[in-house]
Amino acid sequence: MQPLHQIINQRVQSMTKKELLEQAAKFQIALTEKQADQFIDWLAVHKVDVFSETKRTELFQAAETILGKREAAALEAMLRPYKHFLKL
């Protein structure tokens, strides 16, 4: 894995609840404290690799289960500007 990929994946992996709630607000996504806690807990026990289609799919599926379809779609939209890196 390239060093830049490692840095990006680590940044996603280490996101805090506060940061998640701030990003949700920035993208006008209603996110409850409970949903944020659950998603952060999921991140804590799963390996994130946004450059792997399989791992990215796992991330989106977890987001859909924990946060809801609209919120998972927003997560995908947040990553879309980087699609040339992620091969979305």
N, C-alpha and C positions, 0 to 999 in steps of 0.2 A: 504494500500500500504506500502511496506517495505521502510524503510528509504533510502536504497541505490537506490531503484527505483525512489524515489522522487528527490534525488540528480541528477541522470542521466537525468530524464525528465526535471528538471529545467535547467540543463546545455544546453540541446538541445533547450529548449524554449527561453533561453536568449542569444543565439548565435548572434553575431554581424555580420554586413555585411563584415567587414574586416576578421573575422574568417572564414566566409563562403567562401570568395574568396581565402583565404589561403588554406583551405581544398580542394577546387576544384583544385587549382594548384598542390597541393600535390598528388592528384589522377589523374592528367593530364586531367581534365575536363575543357573545354572552357566554361566559364561562364561570361556573360556580366554584367556590373554594373546594368543595368535595371532588369535583371533576379534576381540578388542578392537582389536588393531592393524589388522586388515583393515577393520573397520567405520570406524575413525577415518580411515584412508586413503581410504575411499570418501567420507566426509563432506568431506574436504579437496578433492576434485575435482568434487563435484556440488553444485549449488545446492539448498539446502533451503528449502522453503516449506510448512510444515505446514498452512497455510490454503488451499492449492490441492489439490483432490482428486487431480489428476494427479501432482503432485510428492509428495504424501503416499503415494500408491500406489507410486511409484518407491522411496521410502524404505522402505516395508514390504517390497517385493519384494527390495530389497538386503539388508535385515535377514534375511529368510527364507533367501536364498542364502548369506549369510556366517555368520549366527548359527544358523539352523535355524528350523523351523516354530514350535516352542514359544516360542522367544525372540522371534520376530517377533510372535506373538500377545501376549506380555507387553508389548512396546513399544506395541502398539495399546491394550492395557488401561491402560497408564500415561497415554495421551493421552485416554482415554474421559472422565475427569472434566471435561475441557475441551471436550467435544463441542459445547456451545452456542456456543463461539467458533469451533471448527473445522468445524462442520457435518458431523460424522461420522454 
